[in-house]
């Protein structure tokens, strides 16, 4: 039995931006295939075509859980569709061994006019299961999907959550050798997501399966996967451990977001009445006068804000917050809690907020800033300002923290009334 279940060699895929030309090119390719010629030509691009995937190679062995990450348009879903056999590569070769199951897109593989129960039989039959085998799995699939009496309703009447629950339940209950999942956990509620993680964990515990997981939620990738492949415009940038791949993704996100902001000429993602204009928001390390986009975990940090008031503002409230890439609001501070809220006269102002101990765990975060007047009306509210990276202090044992943690809070322990001192970091 071979340990390699997936082998991708020099795979490339091109698409056409024009629908009419795409149909014409498709007919040409079909004719060439019937004549025994190469699918997709000899590698040249025809008018309106572009490479969605270019010269990608990797192997995946039994027991590996691989996260495919990258920004929108990087080629993640295209790669998964080729692995599942939904589309063919124009160049290169893909070898898949064992039974392949997956959920590539919401509702993919379902016949909308058939009931959920009928779709279970159709999907399982396609994977080669007999009616007796499907009967044995049926109750387990229905129970996991949690759609109750709707199992005998047409799938076209299902909500997006019901459809993804049924699809995930079918894909995992059939215990395939290779499981392909594309953003499926983004639709389910929190309770269902916990069930999904438990199901995936039990599959991976078997040590003979392969999981390929595509998601924009980097924390989920770090939680589930041991290996990560970072794609960018159809190319493999990084193929390493999930932590290394996610760190490279963070770095690329910072670089791209700053480039985008420079191209826009400043802040564009804000709302408000216009009574205040924010000109600069900068993050500073401990004692540094130079702005930075990288802060060491547990180090002090200062946020400096330069803004302009267009008229007199009485006792405004300023709110400063931190949130993750997937918009989880982690922490915030409001000037409303201060003993004195000064009035702001018309003109230029500079505001500082100091964080003596940045408890955020390593990752990418964004600042949020809002100004409210005394009636709590919005004067300026900006989201996803100044992305910055929190990095690990090599002197700490942050790597031993539980995955999915956002904040490293201090704790103390006692056993039978006796204090247990923390481990030394030396």
N, C-alpha and C positions, 0 to 999 in steps of 0.2 A: 504494500500500500504506500503510495507516494505521499510525502508530507506537504507537497505543494498543491494547493487547490485552485489557485488563480495565477496565471502567467500572462502578463501584458508585455508585448514586444513591439516597440516602435509604432505605437498606435496614433493615428491622426484622423481627424474628422472635420469636414468643412460643411458649411451651410451657405445658403444664398439669401440675401436680404430682400430680393424681389420674388413675390409669390409666383408670378407668371414664368419668370426664368427658372425658378426652382422646379416647377412642374415640367418644363421643357428639358432641363438637365436630368431630371429623374427618368424621363422616358429615354433619353440618350444612354444613361447608365444601365438601364434595364436591357436595352438593345445590345450594349457591349457585353453584358454578362451572358446573354443568350448566345452570343458569338464566342464565348470563352475568353473575353478580354478582361483586363483588370478593372475591378469596381473603382470608380472615382478617377479614372484616367491615370496619368503618370506623375501626379503630384502638382500639376500646374493649377493655378486658380483661374477660373473663368470670370467674366464680368459679373460684379455684384456678389461674388463669393468671398468668404473669409474663413480662416482656420479657427474653429472652436476648440480644437484639441490638436496638439502638434508634438509628435515624436515622444510619446509617453511610454515609459517602461517601468515595470516593477513586478515582484512576485509576492504572494501572500501564502503563508503556510498554515497548517492546522493549528488551532488554538489561538490565533491572532485576532485581535479586535482593532480594526484600523479606522481612524477618523479621517474623512476627506474634508478639508477646510479650505476656505478662500472667500474672497469677496464676490458679490454678485457678478455674473458673467465670467467667472474664472474657469468654468468647464466642469463643475462638480456633477451636476445632473446629467450632462452629456456623457460623462464617463460611466455613471451608474446605468444609464440606458443602454450603453454598449455592452456592459458586463451582463446585463439581464437579457440581452439578445433582442431588445426592442428596435434598435437601429444597428447598422453595420458600419464598421470603420472603413474609411476610404483607403487607408494604408495601415500596414502592420498586422499583427496577429493577436488574438485573445484565446486562451485556452482555459476552460472551466471544467472542473472535475467534481463529481458528486451532484446531489440534488440541490438546485438553486431556487430559493424563494425570496420574496421581498415585497416591499411596499415603496414603489418608486414615486408615485404621485397620488394625491388624494382621490380615492375612488377608482384608481387604475385597476383594470382587470375585472371590474364589476359590470354586469349587464344591468342597466338601470331599471328595466321593466321586470326583471326577476326579483323574487323575494331574497332576503338575506340568507334564508336556509338553502334556497336553490343555488345561490351564488357560492355558498360553501362547497356544495357538491361539485359545481363546475370547476372552481379553482383547484380543489383537491384532485379531481380527475385529471386535470391538465398536468399536475405534478406526478401522475402515475399511480395514485392510490386507488385501491379497489373500493367498491361500495361498502364492503364489510369493514375495511380499515377506516373509512370516513364515518361510518356509523359509530365506531368505537371512540372517535375523537369529537363527535358532534356536540355532546353535552358540555364538554370542556371548553370548546370554542365559544358556544353561546353564553356560558356562565362568565367567561373572562371578558367578553365584549360588553356585558351589562346593558343590553338593549331590550331585554324582556320580551314582551309580546310583539314588539316591532320586528322580530326575527322573521315573521311571516308577512311583512309588508314589503312592497317594492322598494328597492334601494334608492330609487329616484326621490322618494319621500323622506329619506334620512337627512338629518343635519350633518354638518361636516364632522362634528365630534363623533356621532354614531358611526359614520362611514369609516373613520380612521380607527375606531376601536375594533370594528369588525375586521377590517383589513389586517391590523396588527395581530389580532387574535388568530386569524387563519394562518398568517405567515409564520408565526412562531410556534403554534401548536403542532404544525406538520413536521417540526424538527428537521429542517433542511440542513444540508452540510454547509451551504453558503447562504447567509442571510444579508440582504441588501435593504437598507433603510434610509430614506431621504426625507429629512425634516418631519418625520411622523409624530414626534413628541411635542411639536409646537402647537398642535391642535387640541390634544387631550387636556382635561383638567388636572389639578394637582394630584388628586387621589389616583387617577388612572396612570399618570406619569410614574408614581411610586410603584404601581403594579408592573409597569413596563420595565423599569430598572430591575426589579426582582426577577422577572421572566428572562431578561437578557443575561442577568448574572447566572441563573441556573443553566442556560444554554452554554455559556462560556466555561462553566465549571466542568463540562464534559471533556474539554481539552482537545476535541477532535473537530470542532466547528470553526467557521470563519465568519466574522461579522464585519461588514463595511457600513459605516455610519456617517451620513452626511448631515451636517448641522451648522447653523450660524451661532449656536449657543456653545461657546468655547468651553464653558464649565461642564456642560454635559459631555463633551468630547473627552475632557481630562478625566471625568469620572468613569466613563465607560471603557475608553480605549487605552491600549498600551502603546500604540504606534500611531503616528500622524503623518499625513501627506498633504502638504500645502501647495495648492494650485494657484497660478496667476496667468490669466489670458491663455489658458490651455497648456501651460508648461508646468512641470514639477519644479518648485523652488526648493522645497525641503522634504526629505523622506527620512524621518528619525523617530525618536520616542515622542509620545504625545505631548509631553511637557516642552520639549525642544521645538516641535512644530508649532505649538500654540504660542510660545514665546516669539518665534519668528513672525507669526501672524500678527501679534500685538505690535511688534516693531514696524511692520509694513502698514498697519492701520494708522499708527501715529504719523508716519511719513506721508501717506496719502491724504489724511485729513488736514495736515498742515498745508500741503500743496493746494488742496481744494480751497482752503480758507484764503490763502494768498491770492489765488485766482479770482475769488469773489471780491477781494479788496476789504475784508473785515467780517463783522458779524452779519449774518443774514437770517439765522434761525431764531428770531425773537419776535415778540408781540408787545403791545403796550400803547399807551395814549400819546407817547412822544414827548412828554414833559421832561424826560431824562434821556440823554444819549450816552451810552457806554462806549468809551474810546479804546480802552485797554484792560485786559484781565491777564495777569501774569502769576505764575507760581514760582516761589523762591525756596531754595533749600536753607538749611540752618546757617544763618549769618552771611548768606551770599547776597550780593547786589545784582547778580546776573540771573535772569529768568531761566527756568529749566523745565524739561518735560519728563524728568526722571527723579523720583524721590525714593530714598531707602525706607523700607518699612520700619516703623517705630521712631523715625527721626522727626524733629520739628519741621514744620512747613509754614510758609506765610503766603497768603493770597493778597495781591495788590490790585486794586481796582481804580482806574482813572475814569471819571465821568463828568458830564456837563449838565447842570440844571438850567432850564430855560426860563424858569420863574421861581418865586419863593415857594418852598415846600415845607409845610409844618409837620414835624415829627414823623418822618417817613419810616417805614419798616424795611429793613434790608434782610433778605434771606439768601444764604449761601449753602449749597448742598453738593454732595458727591453721589454720582450714580454710575452703574456699570454699563458696559456696551449694550447689554440687553435690557437697559432701562430700569434696572432694579435700584430704587432709591435707598442708599446705604445710610447716609447720615446728613444732618443739616444743622445749621445754627441760625437763629433769628435775633436781630437787634431788639426785638420786642421784649426779650428777657433782660435787657440791660436796665440799670437803675435810671439812666438818663438817655432820652432820645433827642438829639440836637436837631434844630431846624436847619434847613439847607437854603442858603441864599443863592440867587442866580449866579452862574459862573462855573469855573472849574473846581473840582474836588478830587481828593485822593483818599481812598479808604483802604485800611489794612485789616485782615483777619488772620490771627495766628493760631495754628494748631500745634500744641506742645508735644503731642504724641500721635503720629499718624498710624492708626491701628489697622488700616486696610491691608489685606493680604496681597501678595504679588499678583499683578494683572493690569489691565487698562481701565482707567476711570475717566469720567468727564465732570466738569464743574457745571453747576446750574446757579444762576444769579437772578434775583428778582427784586424790584423796588415797588413797594406799595405805599399809597398815601394814607393819611390818618383814617380814611373811610375804607381802607383795604381795597382800593381800586388799583388795578394793575397799571403801573407807569412804564415798566420795562421788565420783561421776563425772557431770559435767554436759556435755551437748552443746549446740551452737548457743546459747551464752550471748552476750549483748551484741553484736548485729550492729554493725559499724562500717564506715565507708567510707574507703578510701585514695584520696586525690585527687592529681592531678598538680601538681607545683611548676612554675609557668609559666616558671621560669628554666632548667628542664632540657629536654632533647629526648626526653622519654619517648615522644612520639607516633611516633617513628621506630623504636620497638622492634617486634620480630616479634610478630604476633598469636599468641594462645594462650599467651604467656609468663606465668608466675606470679610469678617472682622476678627482680629486676634485680640480678644479681651483677656486681661489678667485674672487668674483664678487661684485660690488657695484651697488646700485639702487638709483634712484632719482624719485620723483613724483612731477610734476610741479616745478622743479628746487630745491626741498628740498631733502637733503640727508636722506636716511632711514638707520639707524644703524643696524648692524646684531644682531641677537638674542644672548643673553648671554648664555654661556654654563654652567654657575654655577647653 
